[in-house]
């Protein structure tokens, strides 16, 4: 377990599961309709929670470490939607 300065530490699996389940409930997602641990099932609660924990433990640091080049133009959310408009105005 990694610890941070001033007594902060990484959350436990149980703490993350509680946060994940609460967030999913707020979104209207109920994992209880899935089997708890069924290797033959396409998805089960154990695998979904494990995947969400991996994501939460790895992704925030990757986002925090990302350095955007101020010379680059940010990507457009839906570039295909702009194509007809650009063509109509002569590009």
N, C-alpha and C positions, 0 to 999 in steps of 0.2 A: 504494500500500500504506500502510495506516495504522500508525503506530507508537505505542506506549504508553511511559510513563515507564520508566526503568531498562532500556532495550534490548529490551523486549517488542515484538513485532510481530504482525500478523495472519499466520496460517499461509498458505502457498502453496497453490495448487490441488492440487499433488502431495501435500503433507502432509495436506490435508483428505481427498483421495481415499483415502489409506492408512488414515486413521482411520475413514472411512465404511465402507470395505470390511472392515476388522477388526470393526467393530461389527455389520455385517450378518452376517458369518461367525459371530459369537457367537450371533446370533439364528437361525442356520440358513438364511440367505438367501444364495444363490449367484448373483451377477449374471453369471457367466461363461456361463450358459446362454442369455443374451440376445445378440443381435448387438452388435458394438462400436459401430458407427455406421451405422444403416440408417434413413434418413428415412421410408421406406415402412412400417416396422414400428410397431406400436402403442407400443412402448417399446424403448429400446436403452441400453446401458451409458453412453454419453456423456451422454444426456439425463437419466438418473436421477442420475448423479453431479453434473451441473451443477445440477439442482434441489436436491439435498441440500446442496451448497455454498452456494447462495443462502439456503436455510433457515437453515443454521448461521451464516451471516454476518449475517443480519438479525434473527432471532428472539431470541437471547439478550439483545440490547440492549433490545428491546421488552418482554421479561419483566422485565428489571432496572429499567426506567423505570416499570413499572406501579405505581400507588399504589392500594392497596385502602382503601376507605372503611370504617372500623371500625364505622360505624352500619349498614352493609348486612349482611344475612345471606348467608353463602356459599351458592352454588347446591347443590342436592341432586343427587347423581350420577344417580339414576334416579327422577325424580319420578313417573313413571307407575306404578311399583311401590308407591308410597305411597297412591295414590288409593283402592283398595279398602279398605285398612286404615283410612284416615281416615273413609271412609263407614260402616264397621262400628261405629266408636266414636262416631259422632255428630259427627265433624269437629272 
